[in-house]
């Protein structure tokens, strides 16, 4: 089966296979997905790298020798395919069809990119890839050892060349070549290493000596000498690296065809962390797999003086077992002889027990002990083993089943079962907050006399995990071994109010809400049951604003259960009240519940109280379909003056009942307080502080103060002058902090006034603070960001220079500001709509774009210029586009643009600064340009047969979306646009604007002259000179010319002369040099010509 390159899980349900692409140039195909990293053995033989590399993937090969020649191949079904070799930065070294020879390699590591052909095609097709060093003197292969003993081994290898001599180096594992023991010019392909250390791991290298050169070193090959037999051992397996391919410690061996390794995940008490032996055996369809753990050789198995002690359990049932036995051949599990079958507890680590096996009268041939997992008929068995001891049999036996009871905040009772033969001198116990086991020399914490099997311990620390061991006292100075470890955790001490919990530290960590408990089972009759830190209460933002700071239960369907239980309170003196904030919203939203605005028909959240430490519960309030909190939240207060118990608990119990209603409700609790019922107005708050951001003055300033007992809330006032309230005026808060965002380099004044039903605190002092001099753009954040391929690999504003390929890295930052390159910027024209084409790495990506037009370092809602519609998110397949529109009169010049992508969101609701789970943000600098006014001739003559034929369309200007107006005032106001077909009036000035959307440019004035051509002026009988002209301009016609007018190109009349003759002159010497229009009128006919004044 083809391996899976990468999987990604989104939210609850979505599982999607990551895809990728190749990019190519002139036959070089560079793939983007890494698959397998191998090291070249440089043996001269063909070395297989991968049996299934896709045409979108590359292999990384390390260990190449600079200057040597290599052959690279890729084949599919025996057919040679295309190979591209690059360095690790994807710089091309060579490419071509297999086999591809690369001479004189220049790097020590390459990438082998595979495609079907030079067209970079292929997709998910398996290719076999290989590498071979083209060696003149190939290195030996098949390094191995035989004849292992405690002090020696025979090392051997297989030559593949014609050499007749070899050099060899060996040493302790990990030694550097050149520092080992040398053997030069060996005449045979083997060597007897002697004087080695028992139970020690060595390595060796060998190279061929050819006639003209030596081969590269082959190796290392590792081997371990045989251990000496011991009389005792203790092994907790914690010195070795754990994992599926892990090895057992020296002198231990794996046996059989089952699975055995060191497990390092989740190992805890009563085992010693971090490792334990994992043993798996099975018996399916007549095929058995059996695993053995072979212990170190022992020399005193027949002495009847020692015992085997270990801990074990099974995760596959309570009817599983293991066998303890011995081998008569130290390395042959076929010689296993069972001594005892042990039934195992299960199925959790907490159920693990300690077992003791005492061999009796073993035969002389027994050389080592072993544990066999023989499996289970027709099924499988998984066993975990830890803390194995071969130790002297003590004079007396240790007790068993150590436990703790009556655990309070500072005291507890330790209990144990008496030893099978009770000791005459009682017991000693050791208690510690460390899991490090005591030794025989450890000073005990206390002792009890003979026959006593419990001890009371005092002076414990609340909320602390303790570890306990007990041993028998055989005689003075003579003890049993310590028992297996037991553990307990002291609870919180009872709180005497005032007490407040704002859930600000609450997260998925079980310890994040000290002294509170969560459960997933139980009802109002039984109270909370089941495992702690379970159930349906979790951390979230209050009323779905943000992601933390409140406790929430999501009530939907018919399986939701959850208890949220407070610490214990000592209310002995009476006169207390409890209060909290409560609210309910639609799931994942801030608005009201969609299904009728209320909880489901059998959905309930109960607020309950216990006065006996949680044994029985009384309901203080029931939230239901007829009593559903608002999505805006409210504060609840309960006076309980008659409650005088020292073991009071409160709890919120939520259940979705047995009916799967349509309602999908987020139910929130926050700011839980227990305090004395106030009898007077509260005092002023203390420790009123402003925590400013020292670098960015427009970032949040956290205003905070200490809780004030007896207050119902706090009134906050903020201004820019002492006593000012123009920013915040007596804002009512239930929290003891407030996040304020102001301007940079500004001084603010604020006051906090606690209040209750009796009145406000009096005389509370004002506090001032000054924000940092400079401002900054907010840094958007993600919980996961691009790690699961929620990335923009390419971003383009069509029709502009902004086209940025940012790559497909899933380890790059999720926020980047791109500047300094031509393709990182664009010029955008006001009123213009642009199409955005993004390329994404995962489906269902929403986008929103802002431009900071006022340059105040804040992306405001009014500056959002575009977003993806709710049904048009961008996908990897089929892509997608959306548009942005630059508003009219946008500030001209350079501005920051933010592009934010968020997985599975609504584009119009994305915030430029908030925290999301998946996505990416890119910032760019863009330039806003004003809509250009039209250009053209300011004076234009229209030649027509009839005056009515000259219309506004005959005026020629260059611009976008041209509109015409009769006055400049109309053009500026964008009113009274001249309709199509408006007849031109001779000598009238018209005003043109460019338009985009609702935006108009500045107006451009054009003066129109209408000239009749049919039955009009006889140009053949009209003459004029000189042109160009310096001073006197002469003209003549066969009819009387009534007048002559001269206009500059701005349409301004500069000469008006009455002629009333068939010929005449005008003096233009007073005009500036340039082009002019001269208009002749004769018998209501008009002739206009252009002259040049020098």
Order of alpha helices (4+ residues) and beta strands (2+ residues): beta-beta-beta-beta-beta-beta-beta-beta-beta-beta-beta-beta-beta-beta-beta-beta-beta-beta-beta-beta-beta-beta-beta-beta-beta-beta-beta-beta-beta-beta-beta-beta-beta-beta-beta-beta-beta-beta-beta-beta-beta-beta-beta-beta-beta-beta-beta-beta-beta-beta-beta-beta-beta-beta-beta-beta-beta-beta-beta-beta-beta-beta-beta-beta-beta-beta-beta-beta-beta-beta-beta-beta-beta-beta-beta-beta-alpha-beta-beta-beta-beta-beta-beta-beta-beta-beta
